[in-house]
Amino acid sequence: MSPSTLTRDDPRYPAGLLQLEQPPRTLWCDGDVTLLGRPGVAIIGTRKPTPYGVRAAHGAAKGLAEAGLVIVSGLAQGLDARAHEGALDAGGGTIAVLGGGTDVVYPLGNRDLFEAVRERGLLVSEYPPGTDPRGYHFPARNRIIAGLARALVVVEGGFKSGTANTTEWMLRLSRPVLAVPGRIEDRQAQGPNLLIHEGAGMYLAPHDVLAALAAADQPASHRAWAAGVLEALERARREALTGSLRDARAAGEMARVALTGAEATLFDLMGPEPVPVDQLVVRSRLEPGLLLAALSSLEIQGLVTQWPGKRFALAS
C-alpha cells in the first residue's frame, strides 16, 4: 500500500481525533488506512518493563485483537512494542503512532517491528516524512494515541511517564481507562495501582475492556470520575517528585563516597541531562582511553546511563 495523507476534511480522517483540543491538521499514513475506521484500544506502558508486564501487554493485545479490536500504541521500546507484537501474532490490526516521520525508524532496535507494522498494520504521524523524532514530539504523539482509542489499558508505568501523559489525555476525552494490577512494592506498578485505587477499571482479561466499552455511555459520571483521577495523578506526581529527588540525592551522596580517581571526576561533572562524551573529555581533562574506561565502570555500577549519540548522564 502506498503512503497516504489525510486532512481533516477527508472522510477517512478519524472522528475521534476531532474531539481533541488540537486535532492534527494532517495525518501521514503508511499501511492499511482502513484500520482508522475500526474501533481501537490503546495498550501502553513503560520502556523498562518487568517480565510480568511483558506477558501482560502481549497477552492483552493478542486477546483484544482476536476479539476484533485494533491495537493502538507508540512503537516505543518495552511494552508499546510488545502490544504491537501481540496484535500481529493474533493476525489482527495494529496502529503505531510515531514521534517522527513514517519513513524514519525509531527506535532503531524496533526496525523489524516497524517494517512488520507497515506491512500488516498502519504507521501514523502528524509529522511529514523525513522528520526526525524529537523529545517534545512524544507528548503530542500521546494525544493522537488517545484520540484513536475508545479505551486504554495501562500495563506498567510511573507517575511521571509518558504512560501517565497518555492516561491524562484519555481522561480529558472521558474514555474508559483500565489498568493491570501489580505488586505494591514494584515501582513500575505505581501508576496502574494508583489508577485502580482511584476508580479505574481493573484489567484481568479482554472481557474487561469489552465490558468497559459497553458501559461507556455514561459521560457525566465518567467525566466526574476522570476529573478526580486527574487531580489524584497530579498530587501523586508532586509527591513522587519530592520523594524521588530526596531519595536520588541520598543515593548519589552514598555512591559518591565510594568513588575515586577518574570515576569520581566524571561523577561530579555529570547530572540528569545527557552530556556528549567529547564535552566530558574537555571538562574532565582526562585522557580519552581512561575516560571511556571510567564511564564503562560507572555504567556497570548502575550510576551512569548511556544515551544515543555517545551521551552520558547520571542514572535516575
C-alpha positions, -999 to 999 in steps of 0.1 A, spaced: 0 0 0 13 34 -9 16 62 18 -15 84 23 -20 119 35 -53 127 54 -65 162 62 -95 170 85 -119 172 56 -110 137 44 -138 112 51 -112 88 63 -99 112 90 -107 96 123 -136 112 141 -121 105 175 -92 129 167 -117 158 161 -126 156 198 -91 167 208 -84 203 217 -58 205 189 -65 178 163 -36 171 139 -40 192 107 -26 164 87 -20 127 92 7 109 72 -2 73 70 18 43 57 -1 10 56 -37 -1 59 -56 32 63 -89 13 68 -78 5 103 -85 41 112 -122 33 107 -123 4 131 -126 5 169 -93 8 186 -79 1 221 -46 17 232 -22 -5 252 8 14 267 34 10 293 70 16 304 101 13 282 116 -8 310 90 -34 318 92 -64 342 87 -99 327 52 -98 342 45 -66 323 58 -80 290 34 -110 294 5 -89 303 9 -64 274 14 -91 248 -14 -112 261 -39 -83 263 -31 -71 228 -34 -107 214 -67 -113 232 -82 -80 222 -70 -83 186 -86 -117 184 -118 -100 196 -117 -77 166 -102 -46 181 -74 -26 166 -44 -22 190 -30 13 192 3 22 207 35 42 202 61 17 189 84 26 218 108 2 233 93 -20 260 56 -25 264 44 -5 234 64 -29 212 50 -59 230 15 -46 224 21 -43 186 36 -78 185 7 -93 204 -17 -78 178 4 -91 149 7 -125 165 -31 -127 166 -33 -118 129 -51 -86 140 -48 -49 132 -24 -25 149 -17 12 146 17 27 156 16 64 162 51 79 157 70 109 170 88 113 137 81 107 100 66 74 89 98 68 69 121 72 100 127 41 120 128 49 157 140 34 179 165 16 157 161 -16 178 125 -18 166 133 -18 129 119 -53 122 87 -44 141 85 -11 123 85 -29 89 60 -55 101 35 -28 112 40 -10 79 32 -42 60 4 -56 82 -8 -26 101 -6 11 99 21 37 107 7 72 116 23 105 122 14 142 122 49 150 111 59 148 74 82 122 60 119 128 69 111 143 103 135 130 130 119 123 164 123 150 190 116 148 227 88 173 225 71 153 198 62 125 221 37 142 244 19 155 213 21 119 199 4 107 230 -28 128 224 -32 110 190 -29 76 206 -57 87 230 -78 102 201 -76 69 182 -86 47 211 -120 41 226 -104 27 257 -70 25 273 -51 -3 291 -22 8 312 2 -21 319 31 -6 338 45 29 343 53 55 369 37 88 379 58 110 357 60 89 325 46 91 290 22 65 302 7 90 326 6 116 299 -15 94 276 -37 85 305 -45 121 312 -55 126 275 -79 97 278 -94 111 309 -99 145 293 -118 127 265 -139 109 291 -129 75 277 -126 43 297 -92 37 314 -82 2 327 -50 -8 345 -32 -41 351 -27 -45 388 9 -51 400 27 -58 433 27 -29 456 64 -29 461 71 -27 423 80 8 411 66 1 377 32 -8 392 28 25 410 9 42 381 -16 13 374 -22 7 411 -29 43 417 -54 44 388 -72 13 402 -72 28 437 -89 59 423 -115 40 404 -101 29 371 -112 -4 357 -90 -34 366 -78 -53 336 -76 -90 341 -88 -103 308 -100 -90 274 -136 -92 286 -129 -63 310 -122 -40 281 -153 -51 262 -174 -45 293 -160 -11 297 -167 -2 261 -203 -14 265 -207 8 296 -191 39 282 -224 56 275 -224 74 309 -204 105 301 -215 127 331 -204 102 357 -173 93 338 -163 130 335 -166 135 372 -145 104 379 -119 115 353 -116 149 370 -109 132 403 -83 109 389 -66 137 371 -63 155 405 -50 124 422 -24 118 394 -12 154 398 -10 151 436 9 118 433 32 132 407 41 161 431 47 137 460 67 113 439 89 141 426 96 153 461 104 118 473 124 108 442 146 139 445 152 132 481 160 95 475 182 103 445 201 129 465 208 104 493 217 76 469 240 99 450 258 110 481 263 74 492 276 64 457 299 94 455 317 84 488 329 51 472 343 67 440 379 78 434 401 90 406 386 93 371 352 78 382 348 105 409 358 132 385 332 122 359 305 116 385 310 152 398 307 165 362 275 148 352 239 154 361 205 141 349 209 157 315 229 137 289 263 152 281 283 142 249 314 123 255 336 149 237 324 175 262 333 153 291 368 149 277 372 187 276 357 193 310 375 165 328 408 169 310 411 131 312 429 110 286 401 96 263 410 59 270 409 65 307 377 84 305 359 57 285 371 30 309 358 51 338 324 56 321 321 19 315 328 12 352 302 37 362 277 21 338 284 -14 353 278 0 388 244 14 376 255 50 383 256 63 347 233 57 317 245 59 281 221 77 257 221 76 219 248 96 203 275 87 229 259 109 256 260 101 293 240 111 323 237 101 359 212 72 362 179 82 376 
